[in-house]
C-alpha cells in the first residue's frame, strides 16, 4: 500500500447507480482503493438523498475523505452532505470521486481520469485543491423554497424539463442512459421558449430573454457531454452564465453541434456572462436542475461559494481567454 495522507476515508455508494453496475464493480474497486489509500469505511445508500445524510454523518464522525462512488447524481448528494450553511461541515475534510454511472460531466470537466484505477491513483497522488461550489435557492416541486449545492452545472429551461422527464421515465430503473436520451428527445420536441428575467450580481437592471436554456457553470459540461460553459473554471470565484435564446426548430437542430464542440459562444443567439450572484424569475413555469437532478423551478437565486470544497484527485487548470464580448458582474 502506498503512503497516504488520509487517515479515515469513507466511500459512499448508490448500489442501484448505473443500473446496478456499481455494486458489481465494487469488490474490485474497494481492493484498488485500499491499495492506494488504506482501509476504507463503506456506506450504501437506500433512498434518494440518503448519500447526503451518510456524508454528513461520516464527516462528523471524523472522516477526512468522503468518496462519491458513482456519477454526477451521487456526487451532488455527497456534496450536499459535505456542505452546510454555505461552508464545509469540517474545513479539513476532502471530497473525492470514483467515477461510475450515467453522467460523467463533472469528471470530464475536472480532468478526473475516466479509468477508475487512474482516478483512484489520482486521489492518493494529487494534493487536495480548493474549488468553488454554487448555492442555488429555488422553488421545490412541492412548492416550498429549497437550497441545493452544486459542484458542476445548474440550468433552467430545456435542461430542467429533460431532468424531470428522465426522473419520471419508466426506463430509469433499467437504464439511466436510455431514460436520459428518451427524455432529451421528447422534451426537445415539446419545449417552447419562455420569457425569463435575469439579474447579474449587483446590476440594477434586469436582462430579459426568451430562453431555450440558461446554464450556470462552475464546471464546463452537462447533459452527457454538452460543452455548455466551455470557459468555466472550478476555482475562478465566479460562475459562467450561458444564455441560449429562442431558436426555431430547425435552427436549433443545426446549432446542436456547437453545444458539443466548445464553440457555443460563437452563436449569435448565445450570450456569455460571469457573475458572483444571479437571480432569475418568470411568469411562466420554468423547470430547473442542479447537477442533473430535477429539484424545482424558478424563481431562483444562485451564488458562488469561493473555495468552499477541498477536493482530492483533480488537476489544476488555467483559465482560457475569452473573445466573445464577455460581461462580468
C-alpha positions in Angstrom: 0.0 0.0 0.0 1.3 3.5 -0.9 1.8 6.1 1.8 -1.3 8.1 2.1 -2.3 11.5 3.6 -5.8 10.2 4.6 -6.4 8.6 8.0 -10.1 7.9 7.8 -11.6 7.7 4.3 -15.2 6.8 3.7 -16.8 5.6 0.4 -20.5 6.2 -0.3 -22.2 4.1 -3.0 -25.6 4.0 -4.5 -26.0 0.3 -5.2 -28.6 1.0 -7.9 -26.4 3.5 -9.8 -25.5 2.7 -13.4 -28.3 0.1 -13.5 -26.7 -1.8 -10.7 -23.2 -1.9 -12.2 -21.7 -0.1 -9.2 -22.5 -3.0 -6.9 -20.9 -5.5 -9.3 -17.8 -3.5 -9.7 -17.4 -2.6 -6.0 -15.3 -5.6 -4.8 -12.5 -4.8 -7.3 -12.8 -1.0 -6.7 -12.6 -1.5 -3.0 -9.4 -3.5 -3.4 -8.0 -0.8 -5.6 -8.9 2.0 -3.2 -7.4 0.2 -0.2 -4.2 -0.5 -2.1 -4.0 3.3 -2.8 -5.3 5.0 0.3 -5.7 2.3 3.0 -8.7 0.9 4.8 -12.0 2.4 3.7 -15.2 2.6 5.5 -18.1 1.9 3.2 -21.7 3.2 3.3 -24.5 2.1 0.9 -27.5 4.4 0.2 -31.0 3.1 0.3 -33.2 6.1 -0.7 -32.9 9.4 -2.6 -30.7 12.0 -0.7 -29.5 9.3 1.7 -26.0 9.9 0.4 -26.2 13.5 1.9 -27.0 12.1 5.3 -24.3 9.5 5.1 -21.7 12.0 4.1 -22.5 14.4 6.9 -22.6 11.6 9.5 -19.2 10.3 8.2 -17.6 13.8 8.4 -19.0 14.5 11.9 -17.6 11.1 13.0 -14.1 12.1 11.7 -13.8 11.1 8.1 -11.2 13.2 6.4 -12.0 12.0 2.8 -15.5 11.2 1.6 -15.5 9.5 -1.8 -18.7 9.5 -4.0 -18.6 6.2 -5.9 -20.9 6.8 -8.9 -21.9 9.5 -11.3 -22.9 13.2 -11.1 -26.0 12.5 -9.1 -24.2 10.6 -6.3 -21.5 13.3 -6.2 -24.1 16.0 -5.9 -25.8 14.2 -3.0 -22.5 13.7 -1.2 -21.7 17.4 -1.8 -25.0 18.4 -0.1 -23.9 16.5 3.0 -20.3 17.9 2.8 -21.6 21.5 2.9 -23.9 23.1 5.5 -24.9 26.7 5.8 -22.6 27.6 2.9 -19.5 26.1 4.4 -17.8 22.6 4.9 -19.0 20.6 7.9 -15.3 20.1 8.6 -12.8 22.5 6.9 -10.1 19.8 6.7 -12.3 17.1 5.2 -11.8 16.3 1.5 -14.4 15.3 -1.2 -13.4 12.8 -3.9 -15.0 11.0 -6.8 -14.6 7.4 -8.1 -16.4 7.7 -11.4 -19.1 5.2 -12.4 -22.6 6.0 -13.6 -24.8 7.5 -16.3 -23.3 11.0 -16.0 -19.7 11.8 -16.3 -19.9 15.6 -16.8 -18.1 16.8 -13.7 -15.4 14.2 -14.2 -14.8 15.3 -17.7 -14.5 19.0 -16.9 -12.4 18.5 -13.8 -9.8 16.4 -15.6 -10.5 13.3 -13.5 -9.4 10.2 -15.5 -12.2 8.1 -17.0 -10.2 5.0 -16.0 -11.3 4.1 -12.4 -7.8 2.8 -11.4 -6.2 6.0 -12.6 -8.9 8.1 -10.9 -8.2 6.3 -7.6 -4.4 6.7 -8.1 -5.1 10.5 -8.5 -6.9 10.6 -5.2 -3.8 9.3 -3.5 -1.2 11.2 -5.5 -2.5 14.7 -6.1 -2.6 17.3 -3.3 -6.2 18.4 -2.4 -7.3 21.5 -4.2 -9.8 24.1 -3.1 -12.6 24.6 -5.6 -15.8 26.7 -5.7 -19.4 25.5 -5.3 -22.7 27.2 -6.1 -25.6 27.6 -3.7 -28.9 27.5 -5.6 -32.1 28.6 -3.9 -35.3 27.8 -5.8 -38.9 26.7 -5.5 -39.1 23.0 -4.9 -41.6 20.8 -6.8 -43.6 20.6 -3.6 -44.0 24.4 -3.6 -41.6 25.4 -0.8 -38.2 27.1 -1.0 -35.2 24.8 -1.0 -31.4 25.2 -1.1 -29.2 22.9 -3.2 -25.4 23.0 -3.6 -23.9 22.5 -7.0 -20.4 21.4 -8.0 -20.8 21.3 -11.7 -23.7 22.9 -13.6 -27.2 24.1 -12.8 -29.6 25.0 -15.5 -33.2 26.0 -16.2 -35.4 25.9 -19.3 -34.9 22.9 -21.6 -32.4 21.2 -19.2 -34.8 21.4 -16.3 -37.6 19.8 -18.4 -35.2 17.0 -19.5 -34.3 16.2 -15.9 -37.9 15.9 -14.8 -38.8 13.7 -17.8 -35.8 11.5 -17.1 -36.7 11.2 -13.4 -40.2 10.1 -14.3 -39.3 7.8 -17.2 -40.2 4.1 -16.9 -36.8 3.4 -18.4 -34.9 4.9 -15.4 -34.8 1.7 -13.2 -33.4 -0.3 -16.1 -31.0 2.1 -17.9 -30.3 5.7 -16.8 -28.6 6.5 -20.1 -31.6 5.3 -22.2 -34.0 7.2 -19.9 -32.0 10.4 -20.4 -31.8 10.0 -24.1 -35.5 9.4 -24.4 -36.2 12.4 -22.1 -34.0 14.6 -24.2 -35.8 13.7 -27.4 -39.3 14.0 -26.1 -38.6 17.3 -24.2 -36.9 18.8 -27.2 -40.0 18.1 -29.3 -42.3 19.6 -26.7 -40.3 22.5 -25.4 -41.3 26.1 -26.2 -39.1 29.1 -25.3 -40.3 31.1 -22.3 -39.6 34.7 -21.2 -37.2 35.0 -18.2 -35.9 37.9 -16.3 -32.2 37.8 -15.1 -30.3 40.0 -12.8 -26.5 39.5 -12.6 -24.6 40.5 -9.5 -25.5 44.0 -8.3 -26.6 45.2 -11.6 -29.7 47.5 -11.1 -31.3 46.5 -14.4 -32.9 43.2 -15.4 -32.0 41.4 -18.6 -35.0 39.8 -20.4 -34.7 36.9 -22.8 -37.0 34.3 -24.3 -34.8 31.3 -23.5 -34.2 27.8 -24.7 -31.8 27.3 -21.8 -29.7 29.1 -19.2 -26.7 27.3 -17.7 -24.8 28.3 -14.6 -21.4 26.7 -14.8 -19.0 26.0 -12.0 -17.9 23.2 -14.4 -18.0 23.1 -18.2 -20.1 20.1 -19.2 -23.6 18.9 -18.6 -26.3 16.8 -20.3 -24.0 13.9 -21.2 -21.1 15.9 -22.8 -22.7 19.2 -23.9 -19.9 21.7 -23.6 -22.3 24.4 -22.4 -19.9 26.5 -20.3 -16.6 26.0 -22.0 -14.7 28.7 -20.2 -15.9 27.8 -16.7 -13.2 27.2 -14.1 -13.7 25.4 -10.7 -11.7 27.9 -8.8 -12.5 31.2 -10.6 -14.7 32.7 -7.8 -17.4 33.3 -10.4 -20.0 31.3 -12.3 -20.1 31.1 -16.0 -23.6 32.0 -17.3 -24.6 30.8 -20.8 -27.9 32.1 -22.1 -29.3 30.4 -25.2 -32.1 32.5 -26.7 -35.2 31.2 -28.6 -34.3 29.4 -31.8 -36.6 27.9 -34.4 -36.8 24.1 -34.5 -34.5 23.6 -37.5 -32.1 26.3 -36.4 -31.8 24.7 -33.0 -31.1 21.3 -34.7 -28.4 22.8 -36.9 -26.9 24.5 -33.8 -26.6 21.4 -31.7 -23.0 20.5 -32.8 -21.9 23.8 -31.3 -23.0 22.6 -27.8 -20.6 19.7 -28.1 -17.7 21.5 -29.8 -16.9 24.2 -27.2 -17.8 26.9 -29.6 -21.3 27.6 -28.2 -20.4 31.3 -27.6 -19.9 31.8 -31.4 -23.6 31.5 -32.0 -25.4 34.9 -32.3 -28.3 33.8 -30.1 -26.0 32.7 -27.3 -24.7 35.1 -24.6 -21.9 34.7 -22.1 -21.6 36.3 -18.7 -19.7 35.8 -15.5 -21.2 36.7 -12.1 -20.8 36.2 -8.4 -24.6 36.1 -8.0 -27.6 35.7 -10.2 -31.4 35.8 -9.8 -33.9 34.6 -12.3 -37.7 34.8 -12.5 -40.5 34.3 -14.9 -44.3 34.5 -15.1 -44.2 31.0 -16.8 -43.3 27.7 -15.1 -39.6 27.2 -15.8 -38.1 24.0 -14.5 -34.6 23.8 -13.1 -32.0 21.1 -12.4 -28.8 21.1 -10.3 -26.0 18.7 -11.4 -28.6 16.8 -13.5 -31.0 16.4 -10.6 -34.6 17.6 -11.0 -35.0 19.8 -8.0 -37.6 22.6 -8.7 -38.4 25.7 -10.7 -38.0 29.4 -10.9 -37.8 31.8 -9.1 -34.1 31.0 -8.5 -31.1 32.7 -6.8 -27.6 31.4 -7.2 -24.3 32.5 -5.6 -20.7 31.3 -5.8 -19.1 29.9 -2.6 -15.4 30.5 -3.4 -13.1 27.7 -2.3 -15.8 26.0 -0.3 -14.8 22.5 -1.3 -11.5 20.8 -0.6 -11.3 18.3 -3.5 -9.0 15.4 -3.9 -7.9 13.9 -7.2 -8.2 16.8 -9.6 -5.6 18.5 -11.7 -5.2 22.4 -11.6 -6.2 24.1 -14.8 -5.6 27.6 -16.2 -8.4 29.9 -17.4 -8.7 30.3 -21.1 -9.0 33.7 -22.6 -12.4 34.9 -23.9 -13.1 36.7 -27.1 -16.9 36.8 -27.1 -17.8 40.2 -25.7 -17.9 38.8 -22.2 -19.8 40.8 -19.5 -18.6 40.3 -15.9 -20.6 41.2 -12.8 
